Amino acid sequence: MQISFYTDNSAQDFSFKDHTLFPEAPYRCPFKDCSMPVKLKKHGYYSRFFISKIFTGFIFLRRYICPVCGRTISMLPMFCLQGFQYSGIDILNLLHELYQGGISLRKLIEQTKSKLPTLERRHLNYYRKRIVKNRNLIQYVLNLISPEFIFAGSIPENQNWVKTFLEKVQNLHPHVFLLDFSLHIGKQFMTS
Ligand SMILES: [Zn+2]
């Protein structure tokens, strides 16, 4: 299980094993079928590759283990998406720029080349598809985050809905959205 948390630190700070960057261990096992009221124990680090405009490289994420059921959790800074190497904040910002109009996908990729040299059109197309696939889940959480988002649920056309969704994320700020989303349902917006 991966648990998102808020941080003011940059991805680069996580390129070293530093326990001070992480929240304290939970006092209750987060696995529903265990839920034992015991403090989890430190269980090393999990390393993963992370790609963003300002930092690309391995980062180290704290792991905790439940002493009762023996399962582990990894603590994920809110800009990391489970199962995706690219920064969630960069993804949301790039898609927002694209959906604002005035720039083609090809141009956007060209413009981003110096900062994200490995990003290709297929990545952004995949994220768009994934967001449409998760539309019901995303809209459900938007409704929980704020009632002013409920109207967006009735937008019939998927691409218009994606555009509206991306605007709302910008209004909230991408890092606030990413964190709120996972705190509400324990999943991330592009989770399959
Ligand atoms: Zn447990």
Boltz pocket constraint, residues with backbone or C-beta under 6 A from the ligand:
constraints:
  - pocket:
      binder: B
      contacts: [[A, 29], [A, 30], [A, 31], [A, 34], [A, 35], [A, 36], [A, 66], [A, 67], [A, 68], [A, 69], [A, 70], [A, 71]]
      max_distance: 6.0
